[in-house]
Amino acid sequence: MSRTSNRANGTVIRDFLSVADLLEEPQLAQLYAYLAGEGEATVREVMNALDLPQGTAYTYVNRLDDAGVIEATSDGQPRTYAAHEIDLTVTAADGEREYTITPALIDAVGRREIDEDIDTYIDRHGVAGLATALTYAVARERGEVTHRLMARDLDISPLAAEIILQALRPVVREHFAIETAGASIADLGVNDQDTIDDA
């Protein structure tokens, strides 16, 4: 998995700015998430896995290396890279909520280009909202909450809660060791119209 960063000489501001790029650019987030999941990879492996042109892959790897969120792990050719573990707690813009930026959250942000539901949720609720939804998604997979409880807690519709929980399910399964419990609407075979009428 990813390496823990030794950033004793770094500053909190530099760390945040480095991570901010990942949260604003889904392709950078995808690259980071890939390296975090693989442990180490060459630029060629990144190109193949993420279907990136060579120039783009090198540009992204260099940007993340310069930002200090990944590092070269070999001097030989081809050079391999590994992701630093990220665990940074920030306060949301409203000043009332804190959330932690983790590889799982970065992975979820990276999926916004390929998952319209995640993209829409970020547009409506921001990255802080997605972080909160990810917390509920983990709890949902553990059988601790339902989409209705999430909807009530966050003051969103049950349908919106179910949609984002379903979208985040693959992220939760990749990043957390959870024995699944409970069932989702998809598992139960309930159609969307029933859910909409219920909302």
N, C-alpha and C positions, 0 to 999 in steps of 0.2 A: 504494500500500500504506500501511501505518500509518506515522505520524511517529515519529521518535526523540524521546523526552522530554528536555527540558532541565530537570532537577530539582536544580540546584545547591543551592537553598535547602531542599530536602527532606531528610528523614532516612531512614536505612535502615528504622527501625521503621515510619514512616509508609508508606513504599513497600510494605513487607511487609503491613501491615494492609490497605492498599488492594487488593493482589492477593489477599489471603486471602478477601475477599468474593467475588471471581470464582470461586475454587476451591470455595467452600461453596454457592454459589447458581447452579445450572446456567443459569437464565434470564439472569442477569447475564453469565455467561460467553458465552452465545449472542449477546447484544447486542454485547459487546466483539468477539467473533470476526467478527460481521457487519461492524462498522465497520472492523476491521483489514483485512478482505478487500476491502471496497468503496472504502476510502480516505477517503471522506466521504459522509455521508448526512444527510437531515433526519429529524426524529422521525416524520413521516408515512411516509417510506420504511422506517424501522425497523418501524413498526406493520404495514405491508403485508407486509414480508419475513418477519417473525417471528410474524405473526398475533397481535399484542398489542392489547388494548384501549388507547384513547388515554390514559387516566389512568395505567395501568400503564407504558406506554412513557415518558411524561414522568417518572414517578417513577424508573424505572430509569436514564434518561439523566441526570437530576439527581444521582442517587446516584453514578454513575460519574464525572460531571463534578466533583462535590464531592471524590471520592476521588482525583482527579487522574490517572485512567487514560485518560480521554478529555477533549477540550476543544472548545469552540465555535470554529469556524474562520471564522465570519462574524457580523457584528452585525445584519445585515438580517434581514428575515423572508421566508421561513422560515429559521431559523438552521440551519446545517449543523455537524456534529460529526465529529471524526476521532479515531482511537485513537492513544495513545502506544505506541511500541514497548516491550514488556516483556521484559526479559532479567535475571532475578533468580535467583541461585543460593542455595539453602537446604540445610540439613542435615536429613535425615529424623529423625523422633522417636527412632529407634534409635541415633542418633549415629554410625552407621557409613557411611551413604550420603549423597551429595550429589546433588541434581538441580536442573535449571534450569527455571524457569517461563518459558515462551515463549508466543507467540500460538498455536502449534500445540497445546501442552498445554492451554491455556485452551479452545481449540476442542474438544478431545477431552472435557474435563470438561463443556462445554456440551451435548454430545450424550448425556449420561447419561440425560436424561429421555426421549429418543426411541430410545435403543439399550440394550436390556436387558443385552446382553453387557458393554458398558462400565460400566453401573451396577453389575452384579454384581462385575466385576473391582475397581472402586473400593471396594465394600463389603468385599471380601476382602483387598485389598492396599494400599488407600489411594491417595492422589494420587501419593505417591512411587513406588509400584508401577506406577501407570499411566505415569508419566514413564519408568520403566525399560522398560516394554513398548513405549512409543512409540519409544524408541531402537532396540529390536529390530525394530519394524515398518519403520523407515527402512532398517535394514540388510537386512531381508528383501526389501524392494522393490529394493534394489541387488543382490540375489543373493548377499549375503555370509553370511547365516545361514539356517537352516531352523527350522521350528517345533520340531523335535526338539532342536536345539542350545539354543534358548531354554529349552525345558522342562528340560533337564539343568542349564543354568546357574542357573536360578531355582528349581529343585526343585519344579516344578509338572508336571501331566500334559501329555503332548503334545496332547491334545484341548483342554485349557484354553489352551495356548499358541496353537494354531491359531485358536481362537475369537476371542481378543483381537487377534491379528494381522489377521484378516479384518475385525473391527470397526474397527480403526484404519486400514485401507487407504485409505478416502476422505480421512481427515485428512492422511495422508502425501502423497497425490496432490495435495491442495489447497495444501499448505504447502512442499513440497520439489520441486525440479526433478530428477526421477529418471527414467531410462529403466528400465522394469521389466525384471527378469530372473527367471528361474526360474518355477516354477508353484506354486500353492497347491492344497490339496485340492479347493477349488471348481473351479479351472481344470482339474484332472485328472479330475473327475467321480467321485472316490472317495466312497462313501457314508459317513455318519457311523458306522454300525455297524462298518465295517472299521476305522475309526480308534479306536473305543472298544475293540474287541478287541485292537488293537495296543498300547493304552496300558498 
